[in-house]
Amino acid sequence: MNCKRKRFFTGDDNLEKIIEELSNMRGISGFEYRINEKIAKMFEPYCDSTQIDNLGNIIVYKKGKKSNKKIMLEAHMDEIGLMVSGIDENGFISFVNIGGVDSRILPSCEVIIHGKKDIKGVIGAKPPHLQSAGEADKSVKIKDMAIDTGLSAEEVKNLVSIGDSATMAQSVGMLKNNNYSGKTLDDRAGVAAVLEVFRRIDKIDADLYASISTQEEVGLRGAKVSAFSVNPDMAIAIDVCHAVTPDNSKEAFEAGTGTVITIGPNIHPKMADKLFEISKKYDIKTNTEVAGGNTGTDAWAIQITKTGVPTALLSIPLKYMHTCVETMNLKDFEATVSLTERFVKESDEFSEDWLCY
């Protein structure tokens, strides 16, 4: 794909539109082919090339002035969702989950089934009037739920096949105090952050890559492949972490207080130290997350690629993760972008042996 230089967005209004556009794309794990070409085109103005590999990952490349090392930024494009597993005689559609879908959020949820054409549906819930004693205290299992499209069984079978994907339909948009709510901000917010870093950076000494990876939600699969292909000298994964909500204040971060730098065995200590140093230098708000083992992100897969990749992880605090109303604060998004941008630009100053222990 040929890339032409042009300005992408210049203010918060356009930024919100980009986040909304990415959030509203519909590509669950294994079905990223529905969206990866669209996302690749969004990167084209700010790079020298994009390509889509055999697993559907988008590999973005911006040639450096010296090409003396390779830096990779990474975020995953896939989302959790549903897959059609059956259609009964009344046209109700049964389904299985793809990724970490919480069954408690599904009753009364609006969905879109991606069959021969997109079809709207709802996942109904048994009214309290009809529930037997004890039912109200139990969560409904996915195997006992069904999607209702309003169509007859014949109409459904003409449009929907077993194996079709379905995504959650809701998207709220801007809330008060710089908060944005929508589906799939895990991790399309990360994709938007990587895109904005590429927009802000013209040329650095190193070659700059991005991996917009597939199938993170089902096993960090895309990042394993893309990191092996790029074989970077260092990488920063951008994902989300938990923000404080009424029912969760432990191991969570207050929305609006900055990006989150992870430390622990999954993270190269010199990269983490440099991120903290840069954040203080440019007054970028940060928090610290301690991960004693697996971070549960693509950083885990990237780190052990080939002979090992020095890896860092930045996270945007996110409320209501893996629901259709995921909510983040745009100040945290900006802090994530700014810190990543500054790190990449200052990489010109890193010596060849800087990453050595």
C-alpha positions in Angstrom: 0.0 0.0 0.0 1.4 3.4 -0.9 1.3 6.0 1.8 0.6 9.7 1.3 1.4 12.3 3.9 -1.6 14.4 5.2 -2.8 15.7 8.4 -5.1 13.3 10.2 -6.8 15.2 13.1 -6.0 18.4 14.8 -8.2 18.7 17.8 -10.3 16.9 20.4 -13.4 16.8 18.1 -11.5 14.9 15.5 -9.9 12.7 18.1 -13.2 11.7 19.5 -14.4 10.8 15.9 -11.4 8.6 15.4 -11.9 6.8 18.7 -15.6 6.4 17.9 -14.9 5.1 14.4 -12.5 2.5 15.8 -14.8 1.6 18.7 -17.7 1.0 16.3 -15.8 -1.3 14.0 -16.9 -4.9 14.4 -14.2 -7.6 14.4 -14.2 -10.2 17.1 -11.2 -12.5 17.6 -10.8 -14.6 14.5 -12.9 -12.2 12.4 -10.5 -9.3 12.2 -10.6 -9.5 8.4 -13.8 -7.5 8.7 -11.8 -4.5 9.9 -8.1 -4.8 9.3 -8.0 -3.2 5.9 -10.0 -0.2 7.2 -7.5 0.3 10.1 -4.5 -0.1 7.7 -5.9 2.7 5.6 -6.1 4.9 8.7 -2.3 4.5 9.1 -1.3 5.0 5.5 -0.8 8.8 5.6 1.8 8.5 8.4 4.0 5.6 7.3 6.1 4.2 4.4 4.2 1.0 4.1 1.5 -1.2 5.7 0.9 -4.9 5.2 -1.5 -7.5 6.5 0.1 -10.8 7.4 -1.2 -14.4 7.3 -2.9 -14.0 10.7 -4.5 -10.7 9.9 -2.1 -8.5 11.8 -1.4 -5.1 10.4 2.4 -4.3 10.2 3.0 -0.6 9.9 6.5 0.7 8.9 8.1 4.1 9.0 11.7 4.2 7.8 14.2 5.9 10.1 16.9 8.4 9.2 19.6 5.9 10.2 17.7 2.6 10.5 20.1 1.7 13.3 17.4 -0.1 15.4 13.8 -1.2 15.3 11.2 0.1 17.7 7.7 -1.5 17.7 4.5 -0.1 19.1 1.7 -2.6 19.6 -2.0 -2.7 20.3 -4.7 -5.3 19.5 -7.7 -4.8 17.3 -9.9 -7.7 18.2 -12.8 -7.6 20.5 -14.8 -10.1 22.6 -18.1 -11.2 21.1 -20.4 -14.1 20.2 -20.7 -16.8 17.5 -23.9 -18.4 16.3 -24.1 -22.0 17.3 -27.8 -22.9 16.4 -31.2 -21.7 15.2 -34.3 -23.2 16.7 -37.7 -23.8 15.2 -38.9 -20.4 16.4 -36.0 -18.5 14.9 -34.2 -17.9 18.2 -30.5 -18.0 17.8 -28.2 -19.7 20.3 -24.6 -18.7 20.6 -21.2 -19.3 22.3 -18.8 -16.6 23.6 -15.5 -15.6 21.9 -13.2 -14.3 24.5 -14.0 -13.2 28.0 -17.6 -12.4 27.8 -19.3 -11.9 31.2 -22.7 -13.7 30.9 -24.2 -11.3 33.5 -24.1 -8.4 31.1 -25.8 -10.2 28.2 -29.5 -10.3 29.2 -31.2 -7.2 27.7 -28.1 -6.5 25.6 -28.4 -5.4 22.0 -26.3 -7.2 19.4 -25.6 -7.2 15.7 -25.3 -10.5 13.9 -23.0 -10.4 10.9 -24.6 -12.9 8.5 -25.3 -12.3 4.8 -26.2 -8.9 6.0 -26.0 -7.2 9.4 -29.1 -8.0 11.5 -30.0 -6.4 14.8 -31.1 -8.5 17.7 -31.6 -8.5 21.4 -30.8 -11.0 24.1 -33.9 -11.2 26.2 -34.3 -12.0 29.9 -37.0 -13.8 31.7 -39.2 -11.2 33.4 -39.3 -11.2 37.2 -43.0 -12.0 37.1 -42.3 -15.4 35.6 -39.3 -16.4 37.6 -39.5 -19.2 40.1 -38.2 -19.0 43.6 -34.5 -18.5 43.6 -34.1 -17.7 39.9 -33.6 -14.0 40.5 -30.5 -14.7 42.6 -28.8 -16.8 39.9 -27.1 -15.5 36.7 -28.3 -17.0 33.5 -25.8 -19.2 31.7 -24.9 -18.5 28.0 -26.3 -21.9 27.0 -29.7 -20.9 28.2 -29.8 -17.5 26.3 -30.9 -16.8 22.8 -30.9 -13.8 20.4 -34.2 -12.6 19.1 -34.2 -10.8 15.8 -37.9 -10.6 15.3 -37.6 -12.7 12.2 -39.2 -16.1 11.5 -37.1 -19.2 11.6 -37.1 -19.4 7.8 -36.1 -15.7 7.5 -33.3 -16.2 10.0 -31.9 -19.3 8.3 -31.9 -17.5 4.9 -29.6 -14.7 6.4 -27.7 -16.3 9.3 -25.5 -19.4 9.3 -23.9 -21.3 12.2 -20.5 -19.8 12.7 -21.5 -16.2 12.0 -20.1 -13.7 14.4 -22.1 -11.2 16.5 -21.0 -8.1 18.3 -22.4 -5.9 21.0 -24.3 -2.9 19.6 -24.1 -0.1 22.1 -22.0 3.0 21.7 -22.7 6.0 24.0 -20.0 8.5 23.1 -18.9 11.5 25.1 -19.9 11.8 28.8 -19.1 14.7 31.1 -15.5 15.7 32.2 -13.6 14.2 29.2 -15.0 10.7 29.7 -15.8 8.6 26.6 -17.9 5.5 26.7 -18.4 2.8 24.0 -17.8 -0.8 23.1 -14.3 -2.2 22.4 -12.2 0.5 23.9 -10.2 -2.6 24.9 -8.2 -2.2 22.9 -9.3 0.1 20.0 -8.3 3.0 22.4 -4.8 1.5 22.2 -5.0 1.3 18.4 -6.0 5.0 18.4 -3.1 5.8 20.6 -0.6 4.1 18.3 -2.1 5.9 15.3 -1.8 9.3 17.0 1.9 8.6 17.9 2.6 7.8 14.2 0.8 11.0 13.2 2.9 13.1 15.6 6.3 11.6 14.7 8.0 12.6 11.5 11.4 11.0 11.4 13.6 9.4 14.0 16.9 7.6 13.7 15.3 4.2 14.2 12.9 2.4 12.0 9.5 2.6 13.7 7.0 -0.2 13.4 3.5 -0.8 14.7 1.8 -4.1 15.1 -2.0 -3.9 15.2 -2.5 -7.4 16.3 -5.2 -10.0 16.2 -6.7 -12.6 18.6 -5.3 -11.1 21.8 -8.6 -11.9 23.6 -8.2 -15.6 22.9 -4.5 -16.1 23.7 -2.2 -13.3 22.5 -1.8 -15.0 19.2 -1.4 -12.2 16.8 1.4 -10.5 18.7 3.4 -13.7 18.8 3.4 -13.8 15.0 4.0 -10.0 14.4 6.8 -9.7 16.9 8.5 -12.7 15.4 8.2 -11.1 12.0 9.4 -7.6 13.0 12.0 -8.8 15.5 12.2 -5.4 17.1 15.1 -4.2 19.4 12.4 -2.9 21.8 8.6 -2.7 22.0 5.9 -0.9 23.8 2.5 -2.5 24.1 -0.4 -0.2 24.7 -3.5 -1.7 26.3 -6.0 -1.0 29.1 -6.2 -1.6 32.8 -8.9 -1.3 35.4 -10.2 2.1 36.5 -11.9 2.7 39.8 -15.7 2.0 39.8 -18.2 1.8 42.6 -17.6 -1.9 43.0 -13.8 -1.9 42.3 -11.3 0.3 44.0 -8.5 -2.2 44.7 -5.9 -2.8 42.0 -7.6 0.0 40.0 -6.6 3.5 39.0 -8.7 6.7 39.2 -9.8 7.8 35.7 -8.2 11.1 34.7 -5.0 10.6 36.7 -2.7 9.6 33.8 -1.4 6.6 32.0 -0.2 3.5 33.9 3.3 2.2 33.6 3.7 -1.5 34.5 6.7 -2.9 36.4 7.5 -6.5 37.0 9.2 -9.5 35.3 7.3 -9.0 32.1 8.8 -5.5 31.7 12.4 -4.5 30.9 13.4 -2.4 33.9 15.5 0.1 31.9 12.5 0.8 29.7 10.2 1.3 32.7 12.8 3.5 34.4 13.1 5.6 31.2 9.3 6.0 30.9 9.2 7.3 34.5 12.1 9.6 33.8 10.5 11.1 30.7 7.1 11.5 32.5 8.8 13.6 35.1 10.7 15.6 32.5 7.6 16.5 30.6 5.2 16.6 33.5 3.1 13.7 32.1 0.8 12.2 34.7 1.4 8.5 35.4 0.5 5.7 37.8 2.4 2.5 38.6 1.0 -1.0 38.2 2.9 -3.9 39.8 2.5 -7.2 37.9 4.1 -10.1 39.6 3.9 -12.4 36.6 1.8 -12.5 33.4 0.4 -9.0 32.6 -2.4 -10.7 30.6 -1.5 -8.5 27.6 0.4 -8.9 24.4 3.6 -7.7 26.2 3.7 -11.2 27.6 4.0 -12.7 24.1 6.3 -10.0 22.7 8.8 -10.3 25.5 9.8 -13.9 24.7 9.8 -13.7 20.9 13.0 -15.2 19.3 15.9 -14.3 21.5 13.8 -12.0 23.7 12.5 -8.5 23.1 12.9 -5.7 25.8 9.3 -4.7 26.3 7.3 -2.1 28.2 3.6 -1.8 28.8 1.5 1.4 29.0 -2.2 1.1 30.0 -5.2 3.4 29.8 -7.5 3.0 32.8 -10.8 1.7 31.7 -14.1 1.3 33.6 -16.5 -1.6 33.0 -14.0 -3.7 30.9 -15.5 -6.3 28.6 -18.9 -4.7 28.6 -20.7 -2.6 25.9 -20.2 0.6 27.9 -16.4 0.6 28.5 -15.5 4.1 29.7 -12.1 6.0 29.7 -11.0 9.5 30.3 -9.4 11.3 27.3 -6.8 12.8 29.6 -5.4 9.3 30.3 -5.5 8.7 26.5 -3.5 11.8 25.9 -1.0 11.0 28.6 -0.4 7.6 27.0 0.1 9.1 23.6 2.4 11.8 24.9 4.6 9.5 26.9 4.9 7.0 24.0 5.7 9.9 21.6 8.4 11.3 23.9 10.0 7.9 24.5 10.2 7.2 20.8 11.7 10.6 20.0 14.3 10.3 22.7 15.3 6.9 21.5 17.8 8.7 19.2 19.8 9.3 22.3 19.9 5.6 23.4 23.4 4.0 23.1 23.8 0.6 21.5 24.3 -1.1 24.8 21.6 0.9 26.7 19.3 -2.1 27.1 22.0 -4.4 28.4 21.6 -5.4 32.1 
